[in-house]
Amino acid sequence: MRTTRKTLIAPAKRVIIKIGSTVISTAEGLNRQRIEELVEDICAVRELGYEVIIVSSGSVAAGKKDLGIVGRPKTIPLKQAAAAIGQSRVIRCYRSAFRHRGGNVAQILLTRDDLSNRRRYLNARNTLMTLLEYDVVPIINENDTVVVDEIRFGDNDNLSAMVTPLAEANLLVILSDVDGLYDSDPRNNPDARLIHEVERIDDNIKQMAGISSNELGTGGMYTKIRAAQRATMNGVGTAIINGTKPGNLQRFFAGEDIGTYFIPNIAPMAAKKQWIAFTKKPRGKLFLDGGAVNAIVNHGSSLLPSGIKGVDGGFDRGDAVRLCDIDGNEIAKGVTNYSLAEVLKIMGKSSNQIVDILGYKYSDAVIHRDDLVLSSSDDNELTS
């Protein structure tokens, strides 16, 4: 017998609600009425006892009109300029809507570097926890005004999934302009069937997701599926529901079978491995021989210097690197105990030669198995 939606979400206490640009924006800018309706729903959810953190898009859509931009900005500087204009408008709309209902909000702007750096990661978490303690709703967005490709989250679906472990949340709700995941594109197929529950995200589920055709957003159903996969691997249940319909959030938290719910893994990835897998940006690559690949993939071994055949890119001790086979196929990601200069000297050598070569030794392993996360073969999605 299928478990009811209400039972599935009952254990959740702290919720991330991701609100996409297509939900709160039009071609003319922010849809203030929609924001008011969403805040009404969110306040009702908070009254049920849930702590809520919002990840909201919309800054570029809110600011682009002032620059005479039609459609999506064509360059990074234009996007950053639009975001600089629009971000204050987004937070002002939320602030006004919450204050009318007795609530308060705070703005947090993040880049991937903020979460990749362990100290800044902990600082961000402490800020979130303090705001929640004082009953303030944090509203998070990517810091589009300064971000560059190297430190981008990519899209706010990904950001919302990365915020779940940061905030120690146990439910992620992604609001979209569609009702959830369909078995085919409902825009082209009137017989498309809504999938209410997904136990495991596999290739078949990913193939059901299309690419967004909406010029307001940067993602699509596929980015939401990837976000759901990351969150569920961390033990966080994830829902995709239609945020353009007033009352949908309340209906979802009341246990109604709306949208698509992705069941979390029973054995979530350890917090440290979550950080390595999804947050820490890789800085280079190590190419391994067949023996090392087999030992890591099939036996859970650490990476020893003897198994390294080549390197690519620059990295320091403590950086994340990609582990690839000799043909360049990624097999894992891990945090290295040695810098590029050191690896170039010890690769292909035995661990007992490290001290003789370098004059010191941090570890027998270049990457210890506790600092290593395997990648699946389909699209470099990381697994435990």
C-alpha positions in Angstrom: 0.0 0.0 0.0 1.3 3.4 -1.0 2.3 5.7 1.9 0.2 8.9 2.1 1.7 12.2 1.3 1.0 13.5 4.7 2.9 10.6 6.3 5.9 11.2 4.0 6.3 14.9 4.9 5.2 14.6 8.6 8.8 14.3 10.0 9.9 17.6 8.3 10.4 20.5 10.6 12.7 22.9 8.6 11.8 23.5 4.9 13.5 25.1 2.0 11.0 26.7 -0.4 12.6 27.5 -3.8 10.7 30.0 -5.8 11.6 30.3 -9.5 11.6 33.4 -11.7 8.7 32.0 -13.8 6.6 31.9 -10.6 7.0 35.5 -9.5 7.9 37.3 -12.7 6.3 38.3 -16.0 7.9 39.9 -19.1 7.2 43.3 -17.4 9.0 42.5 -14.1 7.9 41.2 -10.7 4.4 39.9 -10.2 3.6 41.5 -6.9 0.2 39.9 -6.5 1.8 36.5 -6.9 4.4 37.3 -4.3 1.6 38.4 -1.9 -0.3 35.1 -2.5 2.9 33.0 -2.0 3.7 34.9 1.3 0.1 34.2 2.4 0.7 30.5 1.9 4.1 30.6 3.5 2.8 32.3 6.6 0.1 29.6 6.8 2.8 26.9 6.6 4.8 28.6 9.3 1.7 28.7 11.6 1.7 24.9 11.3 5.0 24.9 13.1 7.5 24.6 10.1 10.6 26.7 10.0 10.9 28.1 6.4 13.9 29.3 4.4 13.2 30.8 1.0 15.5 30.5 -2.1 14.1 33.0 -4.5 15.0 34.0 -8.1 13.7 37.1 -9.8 16.3 39.8 -9.4 17.3 39.8 -13.1 13.7 39.7 -14.2 12.9 42.6 -11.8 15.7 44.8 -13.1 16.1 44.2 -16.8 13.3 46.5 -17.9 15.2 49.5 -16.5 18.1 48.7 -18.9 15.8 48.2 -21.9 16.4 44.5 -22.0 13.9 42.3 -23.8 14.2 38.6 -23.1 17.1 37.1 -21.3 20.2 39.3 -20.9 22.8 38.4 -23.6 26.0 39.1 -21.6 27.2 38.5 -18.0 27.7 42.2 -17.3 24.1 42.9 -18.5 22.8 40.2 -16.2 24.8 41.5 -13.3 23.6 45.0 -13.9 19.9 43.9 -14.1 20.4 41.9 -10.9 21.9 44.9 -9.1 18.8 46.9 -9.9 16.3 44.1 -9.3 17.6 42.4 -6.1 16.5 45.3 -3.8 13.1 45.2 -5.5 12.7 41.5 -4.9 13.6 41.7 -1.2 11.4 44.9 -0.7 8.4 43.0 -2.1 8.9 40.1 0.2 9.6 42.4 3.2 6.4 44.3 2.6 4.3 41.2 2.1 5.6 39.5 5.3 5.4 42.7 7.4 1.7 43.0 6.5 1.3 39.5 8.1 3.5 40.2 11.2 6.6 38.6 9.8 10.2 39.7 9.1 12.7 38.7 6.5 16.5 38.9 5.9 18.5 38.8 2.7 21.4 36.4 2.2 23.4 36.5 -1.1 25.7 33.6 -1.8 28.3 32.4 -4.3 29.6 28.9 -4.6 32.9 30.0 -3.0 30.9 30.9 0.2 30.0 27.2 0.5 33.3 25.8 -0.8 35.3 27.5 1.9 34.7 25.6 5.1 35.0 28.7 7.4 32.6 30.7 5.3 30.2 27.7 5.0 30.1 27.6 8.8 29.6 31.4 9.1 26.7 31.2 6.6 25.1 28.3 8.6 25.5 30.2 11.9 23.8 33.2 10.3 20.9 31.1 9.1 20.5 29.4 12.5 20.5 32.7 14.3 17.8 34.2 12.0 15.6 31.2 12.5 16.1 31.4 16.2 14.8 35.0 16.1 11.8 33.9 13.9 13.1 35.7 10.8 12.6 34.2 7.4 15.9 34.1 5.4 15.6 34.8 1.7 18.6 33.4 -0.2 19.7 34.2 -3.8 22.8 33.8 -5.7 24.9 36.9 -5.6 24.5 37.6 -9.4 26.0 41.1 -9.2 29.5 39.7 -8.6 29.4 36.1 -9.5 31.5 34.6 -12.4 31.3 31.2 -14.0 34.0 29.8 -11.7 31.9 30.4 -8.6 28.4 30.1 -10.0 25.9 27.6 -8.6 24.5 27.4 -12.1 20.9 27.9 -11.2 18.8 28.4 -8.1 17.4 24.8 -8.3 21.0 23.7 -7.7 21.5 26.4 -5.0 18.4 25.2 -3.2 19.7 21.7 -3.1 23.1 22.9 -1.8 21.4 25.0 0.9 19.6 22.0 2.4 22.6 20.6 4.2 23.8 24.1 5.0 20.5 24.8 6.8 20.1 21.2 8.1 16.7 21.2 6.4 14.7 18.0 5.9 12.3 19.0 3.1 12.8 20.8 -0.1 9.8 22.2 -2.0 10.5 23.6 -5.5 7.9 25.9 -6.9 7.6 25.9 -10.7 5.1 27.0 -13.3 4.1 23.4 -14.0 2.3 20.9 -11.9 5.2 18.5 -11.5 7.1 15.9 -13.4 5.1 14.3 -16.3 5.9 11.2 -18.2 6.1 13.3 -21.4 5.9 17.0 -22.2 2.4 18.2 -21.4 2.8 21.2 -23.8 3.1 18.8 -26.7 1.1 15.8 -25.4 -2.4 16.3 -24.0 -2.3 12.7 -22.6 0.8 13.3 -20.6 0.5 11.8 -17.1 1.6 13.5 -13.9 3.9 11.3 -11.8 3.0 11.8 -8.2 5.8 9.9 -6.5 9.4 8.9 -7.5 11.2 6.3 -5.4 14.5 6.6 -7.2 15.8 9.0 -9.8 17.3 7.0 -12.7 18.0 7.5 -16.4 14.3 7.0 -17.2 13.2 9.7 -14.8 15.8 12.1 -16.2 14.7 11.5 -19.8 11.2 12.6 -18.8 12.5 16.1 -18.0 12.6 18.6 -20.8 14.5 21.9 -21.3 12.8 25.1 -20.3 11.4 27.3 -23.1 10.7 30.2 -20.8 13.0 33.2 -21.2 12.5 34.3 -17.6 14.2 31.2 -16.0 17.6 29.7 -16.3 16.6 26.1 -15.6 13.9 23.7 -16.6 12.5 20.4 -15.3 15.9 18.7 -15.8 17.6 21.1 -13.4 14.9 20.4 -10.9 15.3 16.7 -11.2 19.1 17.1 -10.6 18.3 19.2 -7.6 15.9 16.6 -6.3 18.5 13.9 -6.8 21.1 15.8 -4.8 18.7 16.5 -2.0 17.3 13.0 -1.8 20.8 11.6 -1.7 21.3 13.7 1.3 18.2 12.2 2.9 16.0 15.2 2.1 12.5 14.6 0.6 11.8 16.9 -2.4 8.6 18.0 -4.0 8.0 19.9 -7.3 4.7 21.7 -7.3 3.0 24.4 -9.2 3.7 27.8 -7.5 1.5 29.8 -9.8 -1.7 28.4 -8.2 -2.7 30.2 -5.0 -3.1 27.8 -2.1 -1.0 25.0 -3.5 1.6 25.3 -0.8 -1.1 24.9 1.9 -2.6 22.0 0.0 0.7 20.3 -0.2 1.4 20.7 3.6 -2.1 19.5 4.3 -1.1 16.2 2.7 -2.9 16.6 -0.6 -1.5 14.5 -3.5 -0.4 17.4 -5.7 2.9 17.8 -7.6 5.7 15.2 -7.6 7.3 13.9 -4.5 10.8 12.4 -4.5 11.4 10.0 -1.7 14.7 10.5 0.2 17.4 7.9 0.5 17.1 5.7 3.6 20.9 5.9 4.1 21.9 9.5 3.3 25.4 10.6 2.4 27.6 11.7 5.3 27.8 15.5 5.8 31.4 15.7 4.9 30.9 13.7 1.7 27.9 15.9 0.8 30.2 18.9 1.0 32.8 17.2 -1.2 30.3 15.9 -3.7 28.1 18.9 -4.2 29.7 22.0 -2.9 33.5 22.0 -3.2 34.5 23.1 -6.7 37.1 20.8 -8.4 40.3 22.5 -9.4 42.1 19.8 -11.5 42.2 16.2 -12.6 44.2 13.1 -11.7 44.5 10.4 -14.4 44.7 6.9 -12.9 45.8 3.5 -14.1 43.4 0.5 -14.3 44.5 -0.9 -11.0 43.8 2.3 -9.1 40.4 2.7 -10.8 39.5 -0.8 -9.8 40.7 -0.4 -6.2 38.7 2.8 -5.8 35.5 1.8 -7.6 35.2 -1.8 -6.5 37.0 -2.0 -3.2 36.6 1.4 -1.6 40.3 2.1 -1.5 42.2 5.3 -1.0 44.2 6.8 -3.9 47.9 6.1 -3.6 50.6 7.9 -5.6 51.6 4.8 -7.4 48.2 4.7 -9.3 48.5 8.2 -10.7 49.6 8.4 -14.3 49.0 12.1 -15.2 47.6 15.4 -14.0 45.7 18.4 -15.4 45.0 21.8 -14.0 46.4 23.5 -10.9 45.5 22.7 -7.3 46.7 23.0 -3.8 46.6 20.8 -0.8 43.0 20.7 0.4 41.5 21.4 -3.0 39.0 19.0 -4.6 40.1 17.3 -7.8 38.4 14.9 -10.3 39.7 11.4 -10.5 39.6 10.0 -14.1 40.6 6.8 -15.8 43.3 7.0 -18.4 40.8 7.9 -21.1 39.5 10.9 -19.1 36.2 9.4 -17.8 35.5 10.7 -14.4 35.2 8.0 -11.7 35.3 10.1 -8.5 35.9 13.4 -6.8 38.0 13.9 -3.7 40.1 16.3 -1.6 43.8 16.0 -2.1 46.4 15.8 0.6 49.1 17.1 -1.8 49.5 20.1 -4.2 50.1 19.8 -7.9 53.8 20.4 -7.5 54.0 17.6 -4.9 51.9 15.2 -6.9 54.1 15.7 -10.0 57.1 14.5 -7.9 55.5 11.5 -6.2 53.0 10.2 -8.8 53.8 6.6 -9.9 55.9 6.1 -6.8 55.4 4.0 -3.7 54.0 5.6 -0.6 57.1 4.7 1.4 59.2 6.8 -1.0 57.2 10.0 -0.3 59.5 11.2 2.6 62.6 10.5 0.5 61.3 12.5 -2.4 59.6 15.4 -0.6 61.4 15.4 2.7 58.0 15.1 4.5 54.7 13.3 4.3 51.2 14.3 5.0 49.7 10.9 4.3 50.4 7.6 2.5 47.4 8.4 0.3 47.1 11.3 -2.1 43.3 11.1 -1.4 42.0 9.1 1.6 38.8 7.1 1.0 37.0 9.2 3.6 37.6 12.2 1.5 36.5 10.6 -1.8 33.1 10.3 -3.4 32.3 8.1 -6.4 30.7 9.3 -9.6 28.1 7.4 -11.6 28.8 6.7 -15.2 25.8 8.4 -16.8 26.4 12.1 -16.3 28.8 12.5 -13.5 26.2 12.5 -10.8 27.9 11.8 -7.6 27.0 8.9 -5.4 28.1 7.7 -2.0 
